[in-house]
Amino acid sequence: MALNWKLVIDTRNAPALADFWAAALEYEVEDPSALIEQLLAAGHLTAEAVVEHHGRKTFRGYAAVRHPDDPFDPTSGVGHGRRLLFQDVPEAKSGKNRLHIDIHSTPGPLDALVTRLEALGATRVREVDKGPAGHWWVMRDPEGNEFCAA
Protein backbone atom coordinates (compact mmCIF):
# COMPACT_ATOMS: atom_id res chain seq x y z
CA MET A 1 0.00 0.00 0.00
CA ALA A 2 1.32 3.46 -0.89
CA LEU A 3 2.07 5.81 1.98
CA ASN A 4 0.82 9.35 2.49
CA TRP A 5 3.41 12.12 2.62
CA LYS A 6 3.84 15.88 2.81
CA LEU A 7 6.73 18.10 1.84
CA VAL A 8 8.09 20.04 4.82
CA ILE A 9 9.85 23.33 4.15
CA ASP A 10 11.95 25.12 6.77
CA THR A 11 11.23 28.83 7.02
CA ARG A 12 11.69 31.96 9.11
CA ASN A 13 7.98 32.94 8.82
CA ALA A 14 5.71 29.94 8.22
CA PRO A 15 2.39 31.82 7.78
CA ALA A 16 3.85 34.28 5.27
CA LEU A 17 5.55 31.59 3.20
CA ALA A 18 2.38 29.46 3.29
CA ASP A 19 0.48 32.46 1.91
CA PHE A 20 2.98 32.78 -0.95
CA TRP A 21 2.86 29.09 -1.87
CA ALA A 22 -0.93 28.90 -1.57
CA ALA A 23 -1.21 31.75 -4.06
CA ALA A 24 1.55 30.39 -6.32
CA LEU A 25 0.02 26.91 -6.53
CA GLU A 26 -3.61 28.03 -6.18
CA TYR A 27 -3.84 25.87 -3.04
CA GLU A 28 -5.68 26.61 0.20
CA VAL A 29 -4.03 27.60 3.46
CA GLU A 30 -5.12 25.08 6.06
CA ASP A 31 -7.27 26.46 8.87
CA PRO A 32 -6.54 24.71 12.19
CA SER A 33 -8.52 27.28 14.24
CA ALA A 34 -11.32 24.84 15.24
CA LEU A 35 -8.77 22.33 16.53
CA ILE A 36 -6.83 25.06 18.32
CA GLU A 37 -10.00 26.28 20.05
CA GLN A 38 -10.72 22.73 21.25
CA LEU A 39 -7.15 22.26 22.51
CA LEU A 40 -7.15 25.64 24.28
CA ALA A 41 -10.53 24.94 25.93
CA ALA A 42 -9.35 21.52 27.13
CA GLY A 43 -6.11 22.97 28.52
CA HIS A 44 -3.95 20.90 26.13
CA LEU A 45 -2.47 23.99 24.51
CA THR A 46 -1.26 27.29 25.94
CA ALA A 47 -1.95 30.69 24.45
CA GLU A 48 1.82 31.08 23.81
CA ALA A 49 1.64 28.21 21.29
CA VAL A 50 -0.87 30.12 19.14
CA VAL A 51 -0.65 33.15 16.87
CA GLU A 52 -3.27 34.91 14.79
CA HIS A 53 -2.73 35.28 11.06
CA HIS A 54 -5.33 36.88 8.78
CA GLY A 55 -7.93 36.66 11.53
CA ARG A 56 -7.42 32.94 12.18
CA LYS A 57 -5.69 31.13 15.00
CA THR A 58 -2.77 28.97 13.92
CA PHE A 59 0.02 27.07 15.65
CA ARG A 60 3.05 29.28 16.33
CA GLY A 61 5.81 28.43 13.87
CA TYR A 62 3.70 26.24 11.58
CA ALA A 63 1.42 26.67 8.58
CA ALA A 64 0.36 24.36 5.78
CA VAL A 65 -1.29 24.49 2.36
CA ARG A 66 -3.28 21.80 0.58
CA HIS A 67 -4.72 21.16 -2.84
CA PRO A 68 -8.34 22.44 -2.87
CA ASP A 69 -9.69 19.24 -4.45
CA ASP A 70 -8.10 16.81 -1.98
CA PRO A 71 -9.88 15.48 1.12
CA PHE A 72 -9.15 17.07 4.49
CA ASP A 73 -10.16 16.72 8.11
CA PRO A 74 -12.78 19.42 8.80
CA THR A 75 -11.82 19.77 12.48
CA SER A 76 -8.06 20.08 12.12
CA GLY A 77 -8.00 21.47 8.57
CA VAL A 78 -5.22 18.99 7.77
CA GLY A 79 -5.19 17.81 4.18
CA HIS A 80 -5.05 14.14 3.27
CA GLY A 81 -3.49 14.63 -0.14
CA ARG A 82 -1.10 17.03 -1.83
CA ARG A 83 0.24 19.17 1.01
CA LEU A 84 3.13 21.46 1.98
CA LEU A 85 3.95 22.11 5.65
CA PHE A 86 6.04 25.12 6.63
CA GLN A 87 7.92 25.10 9.93
CA ASP A 88 9.93 27.89 11.49
CA VAL A 89 13.57 27.14 12.22
CA PRO A 90 16.12 29.43 13.90
CA GLU A 91 18.73 29.35 11.14
CA ALA A 92 18.51 31.11 7.79
CA LYS A 93 18.65 29.23 4.50
CA SER A 94 22.18 28.47 3.35
CA GLY A 95 23.27 26.85 0.12
CA LYS A 96 21.34 25.39 -2.78
CA ASN A 97 18.18 23.36 -2.26
CA ARG A 98 18.62 19.62 -2.75
CA LEU A 99 14.90 19.28 -3.46
CA HIS A 100 12.67 21.80 -5.21
CA ILE A 101 9.18 22.32 -6.56
CA ASP A 102 8.41 22.69 -10.26
CA ILE A 103 5.32 24.76 -11.07
CA HIS A 104 3.91 23.92 -14.49
CA SER A 105 2.00 26.60 -16.33
CA THR A 106 -1.34 26.14 -17.95
CA PRO A 107 -1.24 26.16 -21.76
CA GLY A 108 0.04 29.50 -22.94
CA PRO A 109 3.17 31.58 -22.63
CA LEU A 110 5.56 30.86 -19.76
CA ASP A 111 6.02 34.60 -19.21
CA ALA A 112 2.47 34.90 -17.85
CA LEU A 113 3.24 32.38 -15.08
CA VAL A 114 6.61 33.95 -14.26
CA THR A 115 5.08 37.44 -14.11
CA ARG A 116 2.29 36.20 -11.80
CA LEU A 117 4.84 34.56 -9.50
CA GLU A 118 6.93 37.73 -9.41
CA ALA A 119 3.84 39.73 -8.42
CA LEU A 120 3.45 37.34 -5.46
CA GLY A 121 7.04 37.95 -4.32
CA ALA A 122 9.18 35.48 -6.28
CA THR A 123 12.33 36.55 -8.10
CA ARG A 124 13.80 35.31 -11.36
CA VAL A 125 17.25 33.71 -11.16
CA ARG A 126 17.91 32.43 -14.68
CA GLU A 127 16.15 31.17 -17.76
CA VAL A 128 16.93 27.69 -19.07
CA ASP A 129 15.99 26.76 -22.64
CA LYS A 130 16.88 23.23 -23.68
CA GLY A 131 14.80 23.39 -26.86
CA PRO A 132 12.68 20.24 -27.24
CA ALA A 133 13.90 18.99 -23.83
CA GLY A 134 12.23 21.88 -22.01
CA HIS A 135 12.09 25.58 -21.18
CA TRP A 136 11.84 26.94 -17.63
CA TRP A 137 12.81 29.68 -15.24
CA VAL A 138 14.75 29.02 -12.04
CA MET A 139 13.16 31.28 -9.43
CA ARG A 140 13.30 31.97 -5.69
CA ASP A 141 10.39 32.28 -3.27
CA PRO A 142 10.34 35.22 -0.80
CA GLU A 143 12.74 33.35 1.56
CA GLY A 144 15.19 32.38 -1.19
CA ASN A 145 14.11 28.77 -1.77
CA GLU A 146 14.70 27.78 -5.38
CA PHE A 147 11.91 26.44 -7.55
CA CYS A 148 11.25 26.19 -11.27
CA ALA A 149 8.47 27.67 -13.36
CA ALA A 150 8.02 25.56 -16.48
C-alpha positions in Angstrom: 0.0 0.0 0.0 1.3 3.5 -0.9 2.1 5.8 2.0 0.8 9.3 2.5 3.4 12.1 2.6 3.8 15.9 2.8 6.7 18.1 1.8 8.1 20.0 4.8 9.9 23.3 4.2 12.0 25.1 6.8 11.2 28.8 7.0 11.7 32.0 9.1 8.0 32.9 8.8 5.7 29.9 8.2 2.4 31.8 7.8 3.9 34.3 5.3 5.5 31.6 3.2 2.4 29.5 3.3 0.5 32.5 1.9 3.0 32.8 -1.0 2.9 29.1 -1.9 -0.9 28.9 -1.6 -1.2 31.7 -4.1 1.6 30.4 -6.3 0.0 26.9 -6.5 -3.6 28.0 -6.2 -3.8 25.9 -3.0 -5.7 26.6 0.2 -4.0 27.6 3.5 -5.1 25.1 6.1 -7.3 26.5 8.9 -6.5 24.7 12.2 -8.5 27.3 14.2 -11.3 24.8 15.2 -8.8 22.3 16.5 -6.8 25.1 18.3 -10.0 26.3 20.1 -10.7 22.7 21.3 -7.2 22.3 22.5 -7.2 25.6 24.3 -10.5 24.9 25.9 -9.3 21.5 27.1 -6.1 23.0 28.5 -4.0 20.9 26.1 -2.5 24.0 24.5 -1.3 27.3 25.9 -2.0 30.7 24.4 1.8 31.1 23.8 1.6 28.2 21.3 -0.9 30.1 19.1 -0.7 33.2 16.9 -3.3 34.9 14.8 -2.7 35.3 11.1 -5.3 36.9 8.8 -7.9 36.7 11.5 -7.4 32.9 12.2 -5.7 31.1 15.0 -2.8 29.0 13.9 0.0 27.1 15.6 3.0 29.3 16.3 5.8 28.4 13.9 3.7 26.2 11.6 1.4 26.7 8.6 0.4 24.4 5.8 -1.3 24.5 2.4 -3.3 21.8 0.6 -4.7 21.2 -2.8 -8.3 22.4 -2.9 -9.7 19.2 -4.4 -8.1 16.8 -2.0 -9.9 15.5 1.1 -9.2 17.1 4.5 -10.2 16.7 8.1 -12.8 19.4 8.8 -11.8 19.8 12.5 -8.1 20.1 12.1 -8.0 21.5 8.6 -5.2 19.0 7.8 -5.2 17.8 4.2 -5.0 14.1 3.3 -3.5 14.6 -0.1 -1.1 17.0 -1.8 0.2 19.2 1.0 3.1 21.5 2.0 3.9 22.1 5.6 6.0 25.1 6.6 7.9 25.1 9.9 9.9 27.9 11.5 13.6 27.1 12.2 16.1 29.4 13.9 18.7 29.4 11.1 18.5 31.1 7.8 18.6 29.2 4.5 22.2 28.5 3.3 23.3 26.8 0.1 21.3 25.4 -2.8 18.2 23.4 -2.3 18.6 19.6 -2.8 14.9 19.3 -3.5 12.7 21.8 -5.2 9.2 22.3 -6.6 8.4 22.7 -10.3 5.3 24.8 -11.1 3.9 23.9 -14.5 2.0 26.6 -16.3 -1.3 26.1 -18.0 -1.2 26.2 -21.8 0.0 29.5 -22.9 3.2 31.6 -22.6 5.6 30.9 -19.8 6.0 34.6 -19.2 2.5 34.9 -17.9 3.2 32.4 -15.1 6.6 34.0 -14.3 5.1 37.4 -14.1 2.3 36.2 -11.8 4.8 34.6 -9.5 6.9 37.7 -9.4 3.8 39.7 -8.4 3.5 37.3 -5.5 7.0 38.0 -4.3 9.2 35.5 -6.3 12.3 36.5 -8.1 13.8 35.3 -11.4 17.3 33.7 -11.2 17.9 32.4 -14.7 16.1 31.2 -17.8 16.9 27.7 -19.1 16.0 26.8 -22.6 16.9 23.2 -23.7 14.8 23.4 -26.9 12.7 20.2 -27.2 13.9 19.0 -23.8 12.2 21.9 -22.0 12.1 25.6 -21.2 11.8 26.9 -17.6 12.8 29.7 -15.2 14.8 29.0 -12.0 13.2 31.3 -9.4 13.3 32.0 -5.7 10.4 32.3 -3.3 10.3 35.2 -0.8 12.7 33.4 1.6 15.2 32.4 -1.2 14.1 28.8 -1.8 14.7 27.8 -5.4 11.9 26.4 -7.5 11.3 26.2 -11.3 8.5 27.7 -13.4 8.0 25.6 -16.5 
